């Protein structure tokens, strides 16, 4: 019997970490500030982003390069994965959920991989909706914005006042994705801040981890806050 107690404690701790936290209310002016802070997590404008990616999938480690062209306005993504030598392994496009695969070689040739890859990019770089459904304080005391983009989907964005942020996506009550951004940011065109280091953890029957280090961020159109467009 005594051997069961450590296991019970560990299981309880894991469940508590995965449980969707309560959002503590704050005054309206503070909630508005939290909403603005959460919106800044997601880069405004169209960008080409280049990342060095370290992967852990099925116990195997790998390194590759990723190029993502993102457009939040049209909800489009065009992405490619390449070896360090520049060999294209995967290329696909997503226009608001409609996926076209242009190239895919094993082990990246399954429809499930293409869908998951593009969903991960959209989750990281596109705000889940026009604004959060709730804004308040997380149990840690950090600002928390809660989005409900679908009937069985919840996305929480927690902003660390010291820098960085954490995104958690739930399906029902189950935590399925966590994205953690370090405090380091690239201040790009128009004052847009893009995280230099991201770590994505996927949970479920086929878990994996992606470490993304930003190498380049290129704006693809003048940003509305650029000086040439009348910066405030």
VENDA-V23699 format. One record per helix or strand. SS is the DSSP state (H for helix, E for strand). FROM is the first residue (numbers start at 1). TO is the last residue. Records with the same first field share a line. If there is no record, write none. Layout:
SS->FROM-TO ; FROM-TO
This chain:
H->2-18 ; 28-39 ; 111-125 ; 189-191 ; 227-229
E->24-24 ; 46-57 ; 60-71 ; 76-82 ; 88-95 ; 98-104 ; 134-137 ; 143-150 ; 153-159 ; 165-171 ; 174-181 ; 185-187 ; 193-195 ; 197-202 ; 208-219
